[in-house]
Each structure stands twice: as C-alpha cells, then as structure tokens.
C-alpha cells in the first residue's frame, strides 16, 4: 500500500490511470475513505489519471491526536501533490467537507 509522510502525518493514497492524462484528485466525505469513489473509477480512468487518498484520521491514513483544521487538510493535499510531482494545476472533486478542504487549499495558493 502506498503511503506518504506529509505535514507530519502518514497519508494513504492511490494513483491510477495512464500517465500523461490530466490528473483528477478525488477527496472523500467525512467518515469515509478513498474507496467511496470505486464505482466511478472505470469511467474516470478512461479520461484521467486519478489520485485518491485517505484524509488524516480516515481509512488507512494516520490518526494524529488533536483537532484537524481545513488548513491542515489543505496542507496535506498540497504536500502530497508536491511529493508525487503533480502540478498544482489539476482537477479536484469532493463532497462537502472535502470540497471545503480543497477550497481552503486553493485560498492558500490562489496562483496554483
């Protein structure tokens, strides 16, 4: 299983699809993990290289003590993209709290 150490937290991720396709980052809902996107993957992989990951405290990712902020979640994503060599110019999809963390990341990096 692929893990990355980002923002002082061990994060589980899966990168699937053809290299060279546009990257789509999928972030899961609160209380779920990356597998919530499994039904959509066959269709998405026809068009994208897909990065799914388990947010801190979810799935196979580490559960650090203390509170988590949207800034923490945004930094987790930013550092994961950086570690994997993925441009910050990619597509991103998620449900309410995942979308908020992605939006928070975009606010921290408006030129990305």
C-alpha positions as CSV (number, residue, x, y, z in Angstrom):
1,X,0.0,0.0,0.0
2,X,1.4,3.4,-0.9
3,X,1.9,5.9,1.9
4,X,3.4,9.3,2.0
5,X,4.6,11.3,5.0
6,X,3.2,14.8,4.6
7,X,2.5,17.6,7.1
8,X,3.7,15.3,10.0
9,X,1.1,12.7,9.1
10,X,1.2,9.3,7.3
11,X,-1.3,9.5,4.4
12,X,-2.5,6.6,2.3
13,X,-3.0,7.3,-1.4
14,X,-3.7,5.5,-4.7
15,X,-2.6,6.9,-8.1
16,X,-4.2,5.1,-11.0
17,X,-4.6,5.6,-14.8
18,X,-2.4,6.4,-17.7
19,X,0.5,8.8,-17.2
20,X,0.0,11.8,-19.3
21,X,-3.7,12.0,-18.8
22,X,-5.0,15.1,-16.9
23,X,-4.8,14.5,-13.1
24,X,-8.1,14.3,-11.2
25,X,-7.8,14.4,-7.4
26,X,-10.7,12.8,-5.5
27,X,-11.3,13.6,-1.9
28,X,-13.8,11.6,0.2
29,X,-16.6,12.6,2.5
30,X,-16.4,12.8,6.3
31,X,-16.3,9.3,7.8
32,X,-15.5,7.6,4.5
33,X,-12.3,6.7,2.7
34,X,-10.9,6.7,-0.8
35,X,-13.0,3.6,-1.7
36,X,-16.2,5.6,-1.8
37,X,-15.1,6.5,-5.4
38,X,-14.7,2.9,-6.6
39,X,-18.0,2.9,-8.6
40,X,-16.9,5.9,-10.6
41,X,-13.3,4.7,-11.3
42,X,-13.8,2.7,-14.5
43,X,-15.4,5.7,-16.2
44,X,-12.9,8.3,-14.8
45,X,-9.9,6.2,-15.7
46,X,-10.9,6.5,-19.4
47,X,-10.1,10.2,-19.2
48,X,-7.9,10.9,-16.2
49,X,-5.0,9.8,-14.1
50,X,-6.8,9.7,-10.7
51,X,-5.3,10.4,-7.3
52,X,-7.4,9.1,-4.4
53,X,-6.3,9.5,-0.8
54,X,-7.5,8.9,2.7
55,X,-7.6,12.2,4.6
56,X,-5.9,12.2,8.0
57,X,-8.0,10.3,10.6
58,X,-9.7,8.2,7.9
59,X,-9.2,4.9,6.2
60,X,-5.6,3.7,6.2
61,X,-4.1,7.1,7.0
62,X,-2.7,8.0,10.4
63,X,-4.9,9.4,13.1
64,X,-3.0,12.2,14.7
65,X,-4.1,13.4,18.1
66,X,-5.8,16.8,18.4
67,X,-8.1,18.8,16.2
68,X,-7.8,19.0,12.4
69,X,-8.3,22.3,10.6
70,X,-9.1,23.0,7.0
71,X,-5.6,24.4,6.7
72,X,-4.2,21.1,7.9
73,X,-6.2,19.2,5.3
74,X,-5.2,21.7,2.5
75,X,-1.5,21.4,3.5
76,X,-1.8,17.6,3.5
77,X,-3.1,17.7,-0.1
78,X,-0.5,20.3,-1.2
79,X,2.4,18.4,0.2
80,X,1.1,15.1,-1.2
81,X,0.9,16.7,-4.7
82,X,4.4,18.1,-4.3
83,X,5.8,14.7,-3.1
84,X,4.2,12.9,-6.1
85,X,5.5,15.5,-8.5
86,X,2.0,16.5,-9.6
87,X,1.4,20.1,-10.8
88,X,-0.9,22.1,-8.6
89,X,-2.9,22.8,-11.7
90,X,-5.2,19.7,-11.7
91,X,-8.9,18.9,-11.4
92,X,-10.3,18.3,-7.9
93,X,-13.6,16.8,-6.8
94,X,-15.1,16.1,-3.4
95,X,-18.1,16.2,-1.2
96,X,-18.9,19.0,1.4
97,X,-16.0,18.8,3.8
98,X,-13.6,17.5,1.1
99,X,-14.6,20.4,-1.1
100,X,-14.0,22.8,1.8
101,X,-10.5,21.4,2.3
102,X,-9.8,21.7,-1.4
103,X,-11.2,25.3,-1.4
104,X,-9.1,26.1,1.6
105,X,-6.1,24.8,-0.3
106,X,-7.0,27.0,-3.2
107,X,-7.3,30.0,-1.0
108,X,-3.9,29.4,0.5
109,X,-2.4,29.0,-3.0
110,X,-4.6,31.2,-5.4
111,X,-2.0,31.2,-8.2
112,X,-1.7,27.5,-8.2
